[in-house]
Amino acid sequence: MKHEVADSGITLALGGIGIRGALNIGLLQAIAEAKIPIKKVVATGISAMIGAHFALGRDPGELLPRITQFLEENRRSMWEIEQLGGLTAGEKRMAARSMSYFLRESLFCRANLTRMGVFSWELVEANLSQAFGASTLSDLKIPFAVSVVDIARGEETLLSEGSIVDLVRAGIAFPGLFPPVEIRGHRYVSSATYCGLPLFSLNDADRPILAVLYPERREARRPRSMIEVLARVDEIRGNVLTQQILSKADRVIRLRAPGGSNWSSFRRLERAIPLVRQACMEEISGWNADGLTRWPLQSS
């Protein structure tokens, strides 16, 4: 899979939490087919894995079997509630100082929250090693960076140093799911924690910037518990923040649910990705060739 890289090319900002990130496979396949020049790929969440594979000059679709197999094998650990529990004396003192700590310790699944993550990195090391092997940044066909949060500094930053496996791990280190990743003395987690699109650290030198928005699944029923209320509030916060920073992108592709159906299940990815690819190709086909470096406005 060959890509054209040029200083005058576009910067791809790949986000999307969970399954939405995997849909970027369709976008990247459309970009490659249209032979659009790319000067940089910036990614976070599962898109870090997909973006790195693409930046190595490979077809990101090759990762789909790995992604679906992982989700199938671990879905129970990821989505089933294990147990609730009370607070110890020390935890009560902490709770008195932090409402956020109190809510998460007393209402969420303590079996998971007393650990750094539901999963250990050993669970995915084999997959990452098989996908990227000993590939280094010098093997990249396209410059690649991962959007992460430096825990100590509390700042979002673009990480482009270290092995490709380390960068991918940092990109998918969603707090609570995987432990933070330490690189050169700093501990990082995915920036998808607070925003689905990695646009904060991009600047004028990265323009023109292309981002893709995927539809959100709306839950019509009323929340049944405090946990559902908190989860919904966090989703709303993330969506509002994403909308606020969209102005940093020169072109935004807004996609509808592929096929008009519930695309959010990983079991539907194999059917949804070609639909995303087709929708992106239709959008791309309407762009003026010389508009690649002079996009004046976002697409509607």
N, C-alpha and C positions, 0 to 999 in steps of 0.2 A: 504494500500500500504506500504510494508515494505522495508526498505533500510538497507544496511550493512554499518556501520560506523566504520572506523578503522584509526589509526594513519598512517598506510601505504597506505591509500586510496588516491584517486585523489582529486584535487581541481577543481571545475567547475567554469569557468569564463563566466557568462551569460550576454551578451549584446544584441545589435540589437535595433535600434531605431524604434519605432512604430510597424508596423505589423511584421517586422522581429523579434522583441523581442518575440511576441506571438508564433512564430514558434518554440521557445525553448520548448514548451510543448511536441513536438514530440521527441526532443532530450532527455528530462528527462524521458519520458516513455520508451525509448530504454535503457537508463542507468539502470533504475529500473528493466526492464525485464532481462537484462543481468547480474543483481546482482553484478554490479561493486561496490566495496567499495568506499565510499566517506568520506573524512575528513572535507570538507568545501565547502560551496556554496557562491560565491561572485557574485552579480548581480547589474545591473543598468537599468534605463528605466523601461518599462513595465515588464521586466524580474525580477525586484525586487518583484513584486506581485506574479509572477509565481514561482520564486525561494523560496520565503518564504512559499508558500503553499506546495511545495515539501519538504522543510526542516522540516515541521511539520509532515511529514509522509503521506501526502495525494497525490492523483492523481491530477496533475496540469490540466488535461483535464476538471476537474470539473469547472474551471474558464472560460472556453471558452464561455459559454452562457452569462456570465456577461460582458465579453470583447466585444463581438459582439453587444450585446444590447446597451451598452454605446456608441459605435461608431456609431451605427445606429441612436440613438436618438439625438446625438450631432454633427453629421457630418456637418450640415449646419453652425453651429457656428464656427466649427474648420476650415473649408476650404473655406468659401465664403468671398470675400472681402466686407467690409462694406462701408467705405468712405475714401476719402483723405481730407487733409486740409492743411492750411498754418501754418506758425510758428508765435508765439507771439514774442514780443520784447525780453523777457527773453530767450525764446527758440533760437532766432537768436544769442544771445550772446553765449549761450552754443554751438550752431552749429559752431560758429567761432573758438571755441577751440577744437572741436572734429568732425572729418569727419565722424566717425562711427555714432555719435549721429545725425548729419545732415542727413545722408542717411536714417537712420531708421525713423526719425521723419517726413521727408519731402516726402519720397517715400512709406513707408509702411502704413498700415491701422491704422490711429491715434485713431480710436474708440477703438482699442484693446491696442495699445502701451501706451496710457495714463493710463492704468491700470497695476497692477502687473501681471495679467494673464487674458487670455481669460475666464478662468473658476475660480470659487471660490471652496474652498475645500468642501463646503457643497454639491456640486454636486456629489461627490464620497464617502462622509462619510458613507452613508447608505450601499453602496456596500462593502466598506472595513470592516465595522462593522459586516456585515453578513458573510463575508468570513473569518474573523479572530477573531471576538468576543473579548473576554478578554484574548486571548492567549498572553503569555509572552515568553521571551527568554528561560525560564526554560522548556517550553513545546516543544522546538525544538528537533527533533530527530537527526538533523545534524546541526553543527555550521553554522551560517549564518551571512553575512555582506553585507552592501550596499555601493557601490562606489558613493561618493558624492563630491561636491566641497564646501569648507568652503568659503563663500563669503568674509568675512572680511580678511581672510588670503590669499585668492586667491590660495588655495592649494587643491589638490585632496587627499581624505582620505577615509579610510574604517570605516564605522559607524556600530557598533555592540552593542550600548547601547540605551535604551529606549524601548517603547512598539513596538510590531511587526507592528502595524498600523502606528506608527510614522516612522519606518524604511522604510516601503513601500511608504509612502507619500514622504519622502525625495528622494527615488529612482525614483519616477515618476514626481518630481518637475522640469519639463523641463521649463526653463525661457521663459516667454511669454504665456505658456499654463496654468501653475499653479503658484501661489505665492511661494516664498521660505518657507521652513519649519524651525521653530525654535525649537531646542532641547538643553536644558541646556545652554541657553544663546548664542548659536551659530546658525547662519542661513545657511541653506544648500540648494543646488540645485543638480539635477542629474548630474553625470559626463558624461552622454551621450551627454551633451552640446557640448563637444569638442572631444569625442572619443567614438565610438560605443562599444568598449570592455573594461571591467574593469580590465586592466592588470597592470597599473602603480604602484599600491601599493603592488603588490604581490612580494614575495621574495623567496629565496631558501627554506625556511621552508615550503612553500606552495606546493613545487613540489611533484609529477608531476602535471602539470597544463594542463587542457583540455579546448580549446576554439573552437567555431564554427563560420565559416564565411558563411553568406548567400549572394546570388547574388544580385548585385545592378541593379536596373532598369535603363537602359540607355535611355535618351531622344534623339531621332534622329533629331528632328526638331531644328531649330535655336531659340534661346531665343527671346521672343517677347517684353521684357521690362527689365528695370534695375533691378526690383525685381527678375526676373527669372535669370538674370546674377549673382546677389549676392547669390541667393539660390544655384545655381549650383557651384559657387566658394566655398561656405561653404561645400557642399557635397564633393567636390574634396579634400579640406583641411582635412576633417574628414577621408576620405578614405586613404589618404597618411599617416596620423598619425597612423591610425590603422595598416597599413602595417609595419610601422617602429617599432611598439612595439610587433609584433607577435612573435619575437624571444624569448620573455619572456614565451611563452607557449611551453610546451614540445610536445604537440600533437594538431594539428589543423585539424578539419574536415571541408573541403571546399565543400559546397553543391551547386548543380546546382538548377535552378528554378524547383520546384516540378512539375512533369508532363510536363515539358517543356513549361508551359503556364505562363500567367501573374498572379503570385501568390500574388501580392502586394495589392490586394483589400481585405478588411476585410471580405467581403462576400464569399471569397474563402478559408478562414481559415479552415473551417470544412473539406474540401477536401485536403488542403495542408498539414495539420499537420500529418495525417497518412502516407503521402508520405515522409515527413521529418523523421518520426519515422523509416520507412522501410530503408531509405538511411543510417541513423545512425546505425541501426542494422547490415547492411551489412558491414559498416566500422568497427564496433566493433568486429564482428565475425572474422575479419582477424588479430586481435591483439593477440599476444602471451600472455598467461595468466600471466607468470612471468614478462612480459614487463610492467605491470601496474605501477610498482614502478621504472622502469629503462628505460623509453622511451629515446632513444638517439637523435632522430630527429623528426621533424614535419612530418606528413603524407602529401602526395601530393594530 
